[in-house]
Amino acid sequence: MSNTTLRPQDMLPLTPAVFHILLALADGEKHGYGIMQEVTRLTDGAIQMGPGTLYGTIKRMIDTRLIEESDERPDPAMDDERRRYYRLTSFGEKVAEAEAARMAVLLRAARSKRLMGGAT
């Protein structure tokens, strides 16, 4: 699927797995295991993404150009050469921003309905 005619809003809503991976990569490229660790950290352990979910989702995200495999490698002495590193594309970053904005609207609505603390 090409994103040449898609706007970031056309990709919404994202599945939780896709959004978690985008969040994990928002501050820089990571290898698969690093993505799994970051998802666990960001969710305080509530989400532990398994390799099947991770790599199936990564494949689809590469196909839709949300992320790409990085050609850059860390120091070979500090890394396993079999690891693949992934990073956000500019389109992926825009999609993540659009999803975060969409979720912010939902959170404001939930607060206004007193489903969460702190009405705004």
MMTF fields as JSON, N, C-alpha, C and O atoms, coordinates in Angstrom:
{
  "mmtfVersion": "1.0.0",
  "mmtfProducer": "UNKNOWN",
  "numBonds": 479,
  "numAtoms": 480,
  "numGroups": 120,
  "numChains": 1,
  "numModels": 1,
  "chainsPerModel": [1],
  "groupsPerChain": [120],
  "chainIdList": ["A"],
  "bondAtomList": [4, 2, 8, 6, 12, 10, 16, 14, 20, 18, 24, 22, 28, 26, 32, 30, 36, 34, 40, 38, 44, 42, 48, 46, 52, 50, 56, 54, 60, 58, 64, 62, 68, 66, 72, 70, 76, 74, 80, 78, 84, 82, 88, 86, 92, 90, 96, 94, 100, 98, 104, 102, 108, 106, 112, 110, 116, 114, 120, 118, 124, 122, 128, 126, 132, 130, 136, 134, 140, 138, 144, 142, 148, 146, 152, 150, 156, 154, 160, 158, 164, 162, 168, 166, 172, 170, 176, 174, 180, 178, 184, 182, 188, 186, 192, 190, 196, 194, 200, 198, 204, 202, 208, 206, 212, 210, 216, 214, 220, 218, 224, 222, 228, 226, 232, 230, 236, 234, 240, 238, 244, 242, 248, 246, 252, 250, 256, 254, 260, 258, 264, 262, 268, 266, 272, 270, 276, 274, 280, 278, 284, 282, 288, 286, 292, 290, 296, 294, 300, 298, 304, 302, 308, 306, 312, 310, 316, 314, 320, 318, 324, 322, 328, 326, 332, 330, 336, 334, 340, 338, 344, 342, 348, 346, 352, 350, 356, 354, 360, 358, 364, 362, 368, 366, 372, 370, 376, 374, 380, 378, 384, 382, 388, 386, 392, 390, 396, 394, 400, 398, 404, 402, 408, 406, 412, 410, 416, 414, 420, 418, 424, 422, 428, 426, 432, 430, 436, 434, 440, 438, 444, 442, 448, 446, 452, 450, 456, 454, 460, 458, 464, 462, 468, 466, 472, 470, 476, 474],
  "bondOrderList": [1, 1, 1, 1, 1, 1, 1, 1, 1, 1, 1, 1, 1, 1, 1, 1, 1, 1, 1, 1, 1, 1, 1, 1, 1, 1, 1, 1, 1, 1, 1, 1, 1, 1, 1, 1, 1, 1, 1, 1, 1, 1, 1, 1, 1, 1, 1, 1, 1, 1, 1, 1, 1, 1, 1, 1, 1, 1, 1, 1, 1, 1, 1, 1, 1, 1, 1, 1, 1, 1, 1, 1, 1, 1, 1, 1, 1, 1, 1, 1, 1, 1, 1, 1, 1, 1, 1, 1, 1, 1, 1, 1, 1, 1, 1, 1, 1, 1, 1, 1, 1, 1, 1, 1, 1, 1, 1, 1, 1, 1, 1, 1, 1, 1, 1, 1, 1, 1, 1],
  "groupList": [{"groupName": "MET", "atomNameList": ["N", "CA", "C", "O"], "elementList": ["N", "C", "C", "O"], "formalChargeList": [0, 0, 0, 0], "bondAtomList": [1, 0, 2, 1, 3, 2], "bondOrderList": [1, 1, 2], "singleLetterCode": "M", "chemCompType": "L-PEPTIDE LINKING"}, {"groupName": "SER", "atomNameList": ["N", "CA", "C", "O"], "elementList": ["N", "C", "C", "O"], "formalChargeList": [0, 0, 0, 0], "bondAtomList": [1, 0, 2, 1, 3, 2], "bondOrderList": [1, 1, 2], "singleLetterCode": "S", "chemCompType": "L-PEPTIDE LINKING"}, {"groupName": "ASN", "atomNameList": ["N", "CA", "C", "O"], "elementList": ["N", "C", "C", "O"], "formalChargeList": [0, 0, 0, 0], "bondAtomList": [1, 0, 2, 1, 3, 2], "bondOrderList": [1, 1, 2], "singleLetterCode": "N", "chemCompType": "L-PEPTIDE LINKING"}, {"groupName": "THR", "atomNameList": ["N", "CA", "C", "O"], "elementList": ["N", "C", "C", "O"], "formalChargeList": [0, 0, 0, 0], "bondAtomList": [1, 0, 2, 1, 3, 2], "bondOrderList": [1, 1, 2], "singleLetterCode": "T", "chemCompType": "L-PEPTIDE LINKING"}, {"groupName": "LEU", "atomNameList": ["N", "CA", "C", "O"], "elementList": ["N", "C", "C", "O"], "formalChargeList": [0, 0, 0, 0], "bondAtomList": [1, 0, 2, 1, 3, 2], "bondOrderList": [1, 1, 2], "singleLetterCode": "L", "chemCompType": "L-PEPTIDE LINKING"}, {"groupName": "ARG", "atomNameList": ["N", "CA", "C", "O"], "elementList": ["N", "C", "C", "O"], "formalChargeList": [0, 0, 0, 0], "bondAtomList": [1, 0, 2, 1, 3, 2], "bondOrderList": [1, 1, 2], "singleLetterCode": "R", "chemCompType": "L-PEPTIDE LINKING"}, {"groupName": "PRO", "atomNameList": ["N", "CA", "C", "O"], "elementList": ["N", "C", "C", "O"], "formalChargeList": [0, 0, 0, 0], "bondAtomList": [1, 0, 2, 1, 3, 2], "bondOrderList": [1, 1, 2], "singleLetterCode": "P", "chemCompType": "L-PEPTIDE LINKING"}, {"groupName": "GLN", "atomNameList": ["N", "CA", "C", "O"], "elementList": ["N", "C", "C", "O"], "formalChargeList": [0, 0, 0, 0], "bondAtomList": [1, 0, 2, 1, 3, 2], "bondOrderList": [1, 1, 2], "singleLetterCode": "Q", "chemCompType": "L-PEPTIDE LINKING"}, {"groupName": "ASP", "atomNameList": ["N", "CA", "C", "O"], "elementList": ["N", "C", "C", "O"], "formalChargeList": [0, 0, 0, 0], "bondAtomList": [1, 0, 2, 1, 3, 2], "bondOrderList": [1, 1, 2], "singleLetterCode": "D", "chemCompType": "L-PEPTIDE LINKING"}, {"groupName": "ALA", "atomNameList": ["N", "CA", "C", "O"], "elementList": ["N", "C", "C", "O"], "formalChargeList": [0, 0, 0, 0], "bondAtomList": [1, 0, 2, 1, 3, 2], "bondOrderList": [1, 1, 2], "singleLetterCode": "A", "chemCompType": "L-PEPTIDE LINKING"}, {"groupName": "VAL", "atomNameList": ["N", "CA", "C", "O"], "elementList": ["N", "C", "C", "O"], "formalChargeList": [0, 0, 0, 0], "bondAtomList": [1, 0, 2, 1, 3, 2], "bondOrderList": [1, 1, 2], "singleLetterCode": "V", "chemCompType": "L-PEPTIDE LINKING"}, {"groupName": "PHE", "atomNameList": ["N", "CA", "C", "O"], "elementList": ["N", "C", "C", "O"], "formalChargeList": [0, 0, 0, 0], "bondAtomList": [1, 0, 2, 1, 3, 2], "bondOrderList": [1, 1, 2], "singleLetterCode": "F", "chemCompType": "L-PEPTIDE LINKING"}, {"groupName": "HIS", "atomNameList": ["N", "CA", "C", "O"], "elementList": ["N", "C", "C", "O"], "formalChargeList": [0, 0, 0, 0], "bondAtomList": [1, 0, 2, 1, 3, 2], "bondOrderList": [1, 1, 2], "singleLetterCode": "H", "chemCompType": "L-PEPTIDE LINKING"}, {"groupName": "ILE", "atomNameList": ["N", "CA", "C", "O"], "elementList": ["N", "C", "C", "O"], "formalChargeList": [0, 0, 0, 0], "bondAtomList": [1, 0, 2, 1, 3, 2], "bondOrderList": [1, 1, 2], "singleLetterCode": "I", "chemCompType": "L-PEPTIDE LINKING"}, {"groupName": "GLY", "atomNameList": ["N", "CA", "C", "O"], "elementList": ["N", "C", "C", "O"], "formalChargeList": [0, 0, 0, 0], "bondAtomList": [1, 0, 2, 1, 3, 2], "bondOrderList": [1, 1, 2], "singleLetterCode": "G", "chemCompType": "PEPTIDE LINKING"}, {"groupName": "GLU", "atomNameList": ["N", "CA", "C", "O"], "elementList": ["N", "C", "C", "O"], "formalChargeList": [0, 0, 0, 0], "bondAtomList": [1, 0, 2, 1, 3, 2], "bondOrderList": [1, 1, 2], "singleLetterCode": "E", "chemCompType": "L-PEPTIDE LINKING"}, {"groupName": "LYS", "atomNameList": ["N", "CA", "C", "O"], "elementList": ["N", "C", "C", "O"], "formalChargeList": [0, 0, 0, 0], "bondAtomList": [1, 0, 2, 1, 3, 2], "bondOrderList": [1, 1, 2], "singleLetterCode": "K", "chemCompType": "L-PEPTIDE LINKING"}, {"groupName": "TYR", "atomNameList": ["N", "CA", "C", "O"], "elementList": ["N", "C", "C", "O"], "formalChargeList": [0, 0, 0, 0], "bondAtomList": [1, 0, 2, 1, 3, 2], "bondOrderList": [1, 1, 2], "singleLetterCode": "Y", "chemCompType": "L-PEPTIDE LINKING"}],
  "groupTypeList": [0, 1, 2, 3, 3, 4, 5, 6, 7, 8, 0, 4, 6, 4, 3, 6, 9, 10, 11, 12, 13, 4, 4, 9, 4, 9, 8, 14, 15, 16, 12, 14, 17, 14, 13, 0, 7, 15, 10, 3, 5, 4, 3, 8, 14, 9, 13, 7, 0, 14, 6, 14, 3, 4, 17, 14, 3, 13, 16, 5, 0, 13, 8, 3, 5, 4, 13, 15, 15, 1, 8, 15, 5, 6, 8, 6, 9, 0, 8, 8, 15, 5, 5, 5, 17, 17, 5, 4, 3, 1, 11, 14, 15, 16, 10, 9, 15, 9, 15, 9, 9, 5, 0, 9, 10, 4, 4, 5, 9, 9, 5, 1, 16, 5, 4, 0, 14, 14, 9, 3],
  "groupIdList": [1, 2, 3, 4, 5, 6, 7, 8, 9, 10, 11, 12, 13, 14, 15, 16, 17, 18, 19, 20, 21, 22, 23, 24, 25, 26, 27, 28, 29, 30, 31, 32, 33, 34, 35, 36, 37, 38, 39, 40, 41, 42, 43, 44, 45, 46, 47, 48, 49, 50, 51, 52, 53, 54, 55, 56, 57, 58, 59, 60, 61, 62, 63, 64, 65, 66, 67, 68, 69, 70, 71, 72, 73, 74, 75, 76, 77, 78, 79, 80, 81, 82, 83, 84, 85, 86, 87, 88, 89, 90, 91, 92, 93, 94, 95, 96, 97, 98, 99, 100, 101, 102, 103, 104, 105, 106, 107, 108, 109, 110, 111, 112, 113, 114, 115, 116, 117, 118, 119, 120],
  "secStructList": [7, 7, 7, 1, 1, 7, 7, 4, 4, 4, 4, 7, 1, 7, 7, 2, 2, 2, 2, 2, 2, 2, 2, 2, 2, 6, 6, 1, 7, 3, 3, 2, 2, 2, 2, 2, 2, 2, 2, 2, 2, 2, 6, 6, 6, 1, 7, 7, 7, 7, 2, 2, 2, 2, 2, 2, 2, 2, 2, 2, 2, 2, 2, 6, 6, 1, 3, 3, 3, 7, 1, 7, 7, 7, 7, 4, 4, 4, 1, 7, 6, 6, 7, 7, 3, 3, 3, 3, 7, 2, 2, 2, 2, 2, 2, 2, 2, 2, 2, 2, 2, 2, 2, 2, 2, 2, 2, 2, 2, 2, 2, 2, 6, 6, 1, 1, 1, 1, 7, 7],
  "xCoordList": [0.854, 0.0, 0.89, 1.835, 0.6, 1.356, 0.662, -0.564, 1.467, 0.868, 0.954, 0.772, 1.229, 1.397, 0.121, 0.188, -1.047, -2.296, -2.974, -3.997, -2.414, -3.016, -2.579, -1.43, -3.518, -3.195, -3.035, -3.591, -2.302, -2.165, -3.517, -3.648, -4.526, -5.843, -6.512, -7.376, -6.12, -6.695, -6.275, -6.91, -5.223, -4.71, -5.377, -5.175, -6.164, -6.722, -8.073, -8.784, -8.437, -7.633, -6.62, -6.839, -5.526, -4.489, -4.826, -5.546, -4.307, -4.427, -3.492, -2.509, -3.79, -2.884, -1.442, -0.51, -1.243, 0.121, 0.871, 2.034, 0.217, 0.86, 1.205, 2.315, 0.281, 0.554, 1.67, 2.515, 1.687, 2.76, 4.126, 5.107, 4.197, 5.472, 5.883, 7.054, 4.938, 5.259, 5.774, 6.746, 5.128, 5.59, 6.989, 7.833, 7.233, 8.544, 9.656, 10.788, 9.332, 10.337, 10.386, 11.22, 9.511, 9.419, 10.701, 10.973, 11.495, 12.716, 13.975, 15.081, 13.815, 14.994, 14.825, 13.919, 15.721, 15.605, 15.937, 16.699, 15.324, 15.524, 15.43, 14.836, 16.02, 15.843, 14.596, 14.041, 14.157, 12.902, 12.804, 11.807, 13.823, 13.775, 13.724, 13.054, 14.431, 14.397, 13.003, 12.574, 12.298, 10.921, 10.044, 9.25, 10.182, 9.378, 9.634, 8.697, 10.895, 11.235, 10.641, 10.141, 10.695, 10.17, 8.651, 8.114, 7.953, 6.5, 6.166, 5.261, 6.881, 6.662, 6.917, 6.146, 8.004, 8.342, 7.288, 6.859, 6.862, 5.898, 4.539, 3.801, 4.208, 2.901, 2.995, 2.065, 4.122, 4.343, 4.069, 3.534, 4.439, 4.301, 2.933, 2.74, 1.973, 0.616, 0.563, -0.254, 1.422, 1.481, 2.858, 3.88, 2.867, 4.115, 3.92, 3.301, 4.459, 4.275, 5.172, 6.377, 4.579, 5.348, 5.956, 5.573, 6.912, 7.586, 6.657, 6.857, 5.655, 4.732, 3.968, 3.883, 3.411, 2.69, 3.638, 3.32, 4.802, 5.759, 6.171, 6.038, 6.664, 7.225, 6.16, 6.41, 4.982, 3.886, 3.449, 3.184, 3.38, 2.997, 4.073, 3.762, 5.334, 6.436, 6.381, 6.571, 6.126, 6.054, 4.964, 5.187, 3.79, 2.696, 3.042, 2.692, 3.726, 4.091, 5.135, 5.118, 6.027, 6.989, 6.241, 6.512, 5.302, 4.522, 3.737, 3.575, 3.246, 2.481, 3.367, 2.874, 4.655, 5.671, 5.552, 5.897, 5.063, 5.054, 6.435, 6.853, 7.134, 8.494, 9.339, 8.823, 10.656, 11.575, 12.725, 13.026, 13.348, 14.532, 15.695, 15.852, 16.494, 17.62, 18.845, 19.106, 19.597, 20.861, 22.001, 23.051, 21.786, 22.836, 22.916, 21.898, 24.129, 24.349, 25.172, 26.037, 24.9, 25.779, 27.153, 27.357, 28.05, 29.379, 29.244, 28.631, 29.806, 29.672, 30.164, 29.679, 31.106, 31.602, 30.543, 30.614, 29.56, 28.534, 27.186, 26.197, 27.133, 25.849, 25.961, 27.034, 24.838, 24.738, 24.383, 23.381, 25.198, 24.981, 23.673, 23.236, 23.034, 21.761, 20.582, 19.508, 20.768, 19.667, 19.316, 20.179, 18.012, 17.526, 17.004, 16.313, 17.343, 16.916, 15.84, 15.865, 14.888, 13.751, 13.661, 14.075, 13.109, 12.906, 11.63, 11.159, 11.088, 9.908, 10.261, 11.365, 9.326, 9.431, 8.782, 8.151, 8.934, 8.262, 6.745, 6.028, 6.253, 4.822, 4.401, 3.354, 5.195, 4.889, 4.828, 3.979, 5.724, 5.708, 4.426, 3.827, 4.006, 2.769, 1.548, 0.612, 1.556, 0.448, 0.408, -0.668, 1.57, 1.622, 1.092, 0.353, 1.465, 0.977, -0.537, -1.225, -1.056, -2.502, -3.25, -4.318, -2.703, -3.349, -3.31, -4.291, -2.19, -2.1, -3.118, -3.739, -3.295, -4.285, -5.702, -6.539, -5.963, -7.277, -7.557, -8.661, -6.559, -6.726, -6.896, -7.628, -6.222, -6.357, -7.797, -8.312, -8.445, -9.853, -10.714, -11.611, -10.444, -11.209, -10.999, -11.939, -9.767, -9.496, -10.216, -10.721, -10.262, -11.012, -12.49, -13.131, -13.025, -14.432, -14.655, -15.651, -13.741, -13.866, -13.814, -14.552, -12.942, -12.877, -14.164, -14.661, -14.701, -15.928, -17.111, -18.063, -17.04, -18.091, -17.765, -18.457, -16.705, -16.252, -15.874, -16.024, -15.383, -14.888, -13.42, -12.867, -12.798, -11.41, -11.336, -12.189, -10.322, -10.127, -9.775, -9.226, -10.08, -9.678, -10.458, -9.932, -11.68, -12.496, -11.839, -11.337, -11.833, -11.24, -12.244, -11.943],
  "yCoordList": [-1.189, 0.0, 1.238, 1.328, 2.149, 3.392, 4.456, 4.491, 5.316, 6.412, 7.726, 8.792, 7.664, 8.904, 9.727, 10.953, 9.081, 9.822, 9.841, 10.504, 9.121, 9.071, 10.266, 10.706, 10.768, 11.756, 10.991, 9.901, 11.52, 10.812, 10.427, 9.341, 11.306, 11.035, 9.833, 9.199, 9.513, 8.367, 7.042, 6.016, 7.049, 5.827, 5.548, 4.483, 6.498, 6.402, 5.707, 5.727, 5.101, 4.883, 3.772, 2.858, 3.865, 2.837, 1.695, 1.881, 0.526, -0.57, -0.257, 0.465, -0.791, -0.558, -0.975, -0.258, -2.104, -2.565, -1.55, -1.247, -1.027, -0.048, 1.213, 1.731, 1.71, 2.945, 2.735, 3.613, 1.596, 1.319, 1.278, 1.784, 0.689, 0.637, 2.034, 2.396, 2.825, 4.205, 4.99, 5.737, 4.822, 5.503, 5.045, 5.859, 3.744, 3.212, 3.766, 3.935, 4.05, 4.552, 6.075, 6.631, 6.755, 8.22, 8.934, 10.037, 8.317, 8.988, 8.377, 8.649, 7.558, 7.034, 5.583, 4.883, 5.158, 3.804, 2.758, 2.995, 1.583, 0.474, -0.832, -0.892, -1.874, -3.206, -3.816, -3.262, -4.952, -5.553, -5.752, -5.37, -6.343, -6.579, -5.258, -5.154, -4.253, -2.928, -2.311, -1.632, -2.549, -2.067, -2.754, -2.098, -4.077, -4.814, -4.289, -4.115, -4.037, -3.51, -2.124, -1.826, -1.278, 0.085, 0.079, 0.865, -0.792, -0.898, -1.304, -0.734, -2.274, -2.709, -1.549, -1.333, -0.799, 0.327, 1.426, 1.95, 1.785, 2.871, 2.557, 3.468, 1.28, 0.875, 0.352, -0.282, 0.621, 0.132, -1.362, -1.83, -2.101, -3.554, -4.078, -5.293, -3.197, -3.643, -4.326, -5.223, -3.913, -4.518, -5.137, -4.467, -6.423, -7.112, -7.735, -8.789, -7.062, -7.467, -8.662, -8.625, -9.705, -10.88, -10.735, -9.844, -11.61, -11.507, -11.699, -11.054, -12.556, -12.76, -11.491, -11.086, -10.867, -9.602, -8.527, -7.803, -8.421, -7.379, -7.48, -6.512, -8.628, -8.717, -8.739, -8.259, -9.282, -9.185, -7.741, -7.3, -7.015, -5.597, -4.778, -3.909, -5.046, -4.328, -4.519, -3.561, -5.738, -5.998, -5.133, -4.514, -5.1, -4.278, -2.791, -2.04, -2.366, -0.954, -0.549, 0.584, -1.446, -1.166, -1.07, -0.183, -1.989, -1.974, -0.676, -0.199, -0.097, 1.152, 2.388, 3.513, 2.159, 3.213, 4.057, 5.239, 3.436, 4.121, 4.068, 5.001, 2.962, 2.792, 2.227, 1.778, 2.26, 1.674, 1.022, 1.353, 0.098, -0.527, 0.432, 1.037, 0.565, 1.489, 0.8, -0.367, 1.524, 1.013, 1.25, 0.612, 2.172, 2.523, 1.463, 0.913, 1.181, 0.18, 0.794, 1.635, 0.372, 0.811, 0.144, -0.664, 0.463, -0.135, -1.663, -2.228, -2.344, -3.801, -4.537, -5.628, -3.963, -4.613, -4.612, -5.41, -3.717, -3.599, -4.16, -4.045, -4.766, -5.159, -6.486, -6.868, -7.18, -8.413, -8.033, -7.359, -8.462, -8.056, -8.572, -8.083, -9.555, -10.082, -9.186, -9.316, -8.296, -7.409, -6.448, -5.921, -6.241, -5.227, -4.06, -4.244, -2.869, -1.654, -0.972, -0.991, -0.364, 0.29, 1.726, 2.058, 2.571, 3.982, 4.481, 3.926, 5.546, 6.185, 6.844, 7.36, 6.823, 7.663, 9.0, 9.123, 9.985, 11.262, 11.069, 11.697, 10.208, 9.908, 9.221, 9.548, 8.282, 7.592, 8.542, 8.397, 9.512, 10.505, 11.341, 11.624, 11.734, 12.507, 11.684, 12.214, 10.396, 9.513, 9.373, 9.415, 9.207, 9.104, 10.382, 10.321, 11.524, 12.805, 12.91, 13.367, 12.493, 12.554, 11.621, 11.973, 10.438, 9.5, 10.03, 9.904, 10.619, 11.195, 12.321, 12.436, 13.146, 14.227, 13.651, 14.156, 12.598, 11.95, 11.399, 11.54, 10.781, 10.209, 11.306, 11.124, 12.43, 13.542, 14.048, 14.387, 14.099, 14.512, 13.514, 13.914, 12.227, 11.202, 11.307, 11.14, 11.583, 11.718, 12.932, 12.872, 14.028, 15.199, 14.85, 15.258, 14.099, 13.691, 12.784, 12.931, 11.85, 10.947, 11.733, 11.434, 12.732, 13.565, 14.365, 14.504, 14.887, 15.692, 14.837, 15.348, 13.546, 12.609, 12.008, 11.114, 12.517, 12.065, 10.593, 9.913, 10.113, 8.748, 8.67, 7.59, 9.854, 9.969, 11.174, 12.06, 11.191, 12.321, 13.58, 13.51, 14.721, 16.007, 16.468, 16.461, 16.864, 17.392, 18.615, 19.465, 18.725, 19.896, 20.52, 21.517],
  "zCoordList": [0.0, 0.0, 0.0, 0.783, -0.839, -0.916, -0.075, 0.023, 0.525, 1.298, 0.543, 1.131, -0.76, -1.522, -1.563, -1.649, -1.505, -1.532, -0.172, 0.003, 0.788, 2.124, 2.958, 2.904, 3.719, 4.74, 6.053, 6.188, 7.01, 8.282, 8.89, 9.454, 8.781, 9.348, 8.689, 9.294, 7.449, 6.746, 7.369, 7.124, 8.167, 8.792, 10.145, 10.729, 10.636, 11.988, 12.004, 10.999, 13.105, 14.312, 14.092, 13.296, 14.801, 14.732, 15.677, 16.658, 15.38, 16.338, 17.504, 17.334, 18.679, 19.808, 19.5, 19.865, 18.846, 18.556, 17.69, 17.959, 16.659, 15.777, 16.566, 16.44, 17.368, 18.114, 19.133, 19.308, 19.8, 20.763, 20.074, 20.619, 18.899, 18.172, 17.73, 17.844, 17.228, 16.85, 18.052, 17.939, 19.196, 20.416, 20.801, 21.177, 20.708, 21.077, 20.195, 20.649, 18.935, 17.997, 17.927, 17.211, 18.654, 18.557, 18.967, 18.491, 19.847, 20.284, 19.685, 20.152, 18.661, 17.976, 17.568, 18.021, 16.705, 16.18, 17.24, 18.178, 17.043, 17.972, 17.201, 16.124, 17.763, 17.207, 17.835, 18.784, 17.31, 17.758, 19.261, 19.873, 19.859, 21.301, 22.063, 23.091, 21.559, 22.178, 22.11, 23.042, 21.005, 20.879, 21.917, 22.591, 22.051, 23.043, 24.449, 25.228, 24.777, 26.101, 26.321, 27.406, 25.297, 25.424, 25.585, 26.366, 24.863, 25.015, 26.446, 27.055, 26.982, 28.371, 29.331, 30.266, 29.098, 29.972, 29.888, 30.916, 28.665, 28.488, 29.104, 29.478, 29.208, 29.728, 31.163, 31.661, 31.82, 33.186, 33.301, 34.306, 32.267, 32.286, 31.906, 31.845, 31.646, 31.316, 29.953, 29.74, 29.034, 27.7, 27.536, 27.685, 27.226, 26.903, 25.528, 25.382, 24.539, 23.15, 22.845, 23.09, 22.315, 21.943, 20.569, 19.811, 20.231, 18.94, 17.744, 16.715, 17.845, 16.726, 16.393, 15.233, 17.429, 17.239, 16.736, 15.793, 17.365, 17.005, 15.544, 14.795, 15.136, 13.783, 12.697, 11.591, 12.978, 12.019, 11.827, 10.709, 12.937, 12.875, 12.18, 11.366, 12.494, 11.843, 10.33, 9.581, 9.878, 8.436, 7.791, 6.751, 8.419, 7.868, 7.917, 7.006, 8.978, 9.103, 8.062, 7.582, 7.716, 6.647, 5.313, 4.504, 5.095, 3.849, 3.675, 2.551, 4.777, 4.7, 4.913, 4.999, 4.993, 5.105, 6.373, 6.38, 7.44, 8.734, 9.374, 10.06, 9.138, 9.637, 8.507, 7.483, 8.717, 7.746, 8.491, 9.638, 7.81, 8.383, 8.201, 7.141, 9.222, 9.186, 8.605, 8.897, 7.779, 7.251, 8.228, 8.141, 9.159, 10.109, 11.189, 11.61, 11.633, 12.671, 13.794, 13.549, 15.033, 16.112, 15.972, 15.066, 16.819, 16.829, 16.813, 17.719, 15.801, 15.702, 16.946, 17.249, 17.659, 18.88, 19.978, 20.913, 19.864, 20.904, 20.446, 21.169, 19.25, 18.694, 17.964, 17.497, 17.875, 17.108, 15.673, 15.438, 14.719, 13.321, 12.736, 11.695, 13.384, 12.882, 13.234, 12.646, 14.169, 14.567, 13.45, 12.747, 13.313, 12.382, 13.202, 14.204, 12.763, 13.46, 12.636, 11.406, 13.347, 12.703, 13.186, 14.297, 12.322, 12.679, 12.018, 11.026, 12.597, 12.018, 10.696, 10.523, 9.777, 8.591, 8.948, 9.998, 8.093, 8.378, 8.347, 9.126, 7.456, 7.422, 8.717, 9.276, 9.197, 10.447, 11.625, 12.504, 11.648, 12.724, 12.67, 13.708, 11.467, 11.32, 11.724, 12.323, 11.397, 11.785, 13.303, 13.899, 13.935, 15.398, 16.049, 17.032, 15.508, 16.039, 15.88, 16.792, 14.734, 14.502, 15.443, 15.944, 15.687, 16.605, 18.036, 18.769, 18.437, 19.778, 19.949, 21.006, 18.93, 18.988, 19.072, 19.821, 18.302, 18.339, 19.74, 20.265, 20.324, 21.661, 22.724, 23.697, 22.532, 23.476, 23.51, 24.575, 22.351, 22.276, 23.053, 23.794, 22.886, 23.608, 25.119, 25.895, 25.527, 26.96, 27.55, 28.671, 26.799, 27.279, 27.432, 28.401, 26.479, 26.563, 27.766, 28.474, 28.003, 29.156, 30.468, 31.407, 30.523, 31.735, 31.912, 33.03, 30.818, 30.922, 31.384, 31.975, 31.112, 31.548, 32.916, 33.403, 33.512, 34.835, 34.855, 35.87, 33.726, 33.661, 34.051, 34.26, 34.142, 34.575, 35.514, 35.473, 36.344, 37.227, 36.471, 35.371, 37.037, 36.482, 35.285, 34.172, 35.472, 34.361, 33.769, 34.505, 32.419, 31.754, 30.825, 30.17]
}
